[in-house]
Amino acid sequence: MTIYAIALSKGGSTKTTTAAELAATLAAAGRRVLAIDLDEQGNLTTRLGVTEDAEVSGVAADVLIGDATAEEAAFPSPTVPGVDILCGTFDLEEISTKPEIMTALRDYLPSLATVWDDVVIDTPPALGTLTLGALAAADVIVSSVSCETESYEQLPRLEEVIQNRIAKRLRPGQALHWIIPTKHDGRRLLDREVVQTLHELYPGRVTSTVREAVAVKDSYTAGMPVGVYYPGSPIAEDYKAALASVVAGRVNNWTN
């Protein structure tokens, strides 16, 4: 099992879009995927096709505090075959101050390796307890960064938290593994400068760029990842190329 966490303490950085694309990409490769929505707004839940009237047996908050197992609470995505989701709800806010949340996923998720092959965790746009718990659980940490100054300026803070709060004890040696530049328009000087800066500051950890596209909003309304809603579109191909780098290091594990 490989556990991926998508994190950045900046709203609108395409974090949820990237998490959904990663889950769909893994499922398309024949992997059994558990998507965990740790944002109380439930945007990943919506993007994977789960509506408010869905009859779920439990939500992500229930699993985190032990009131339900992941097998009991996981709901099959109506739009992405092979993906099950632990829904994000406002219950997450109520449990976010509980200290046990910090290590809940780290300790629990490995026991699910016979049920799911991969886990994709979407985190809130903040570095609170829920995000720290995801960072402690992850095998691979991915930051989706829109090509805006205020987005990439959040990366040093994320790395500082990983180094000082996670890597010392909660997950020894933990690091930020991949950065995906999104909302990219090569015609804009700022976008080119942001990508250049990312490569300079994080050499070897920056994927190819993902363009900005209206299809992102349209696919959210349809309750689908972009690659499912509009396969073969330029942005879907961008995500395919970027995520190929993210999952490449795990391919050998899949076939062993």
Protein Blocks (a to p, Z undefined) as FASTA:
>chain_A
ZZdddddddehklmmmmmmmmmmmmmmnopacddddfbfnlmmmmmnopafklccfbdfk
lmmnopacfklmpccdfklghiacddddfklmmmmmpmklmmmmmmmmmmmmmmpmbdcd
dddfbdbfklmmmmmmpmbdcdddddbfklmmmmmmmmmmmmmmmmmmmmghiacfbdcd
ehiafkbmklmmmmmmmmmmmghiaccdddddfklmmmmmnopafklmmghiaklmmmmm
mmmmmmmmmmmmmmZZ
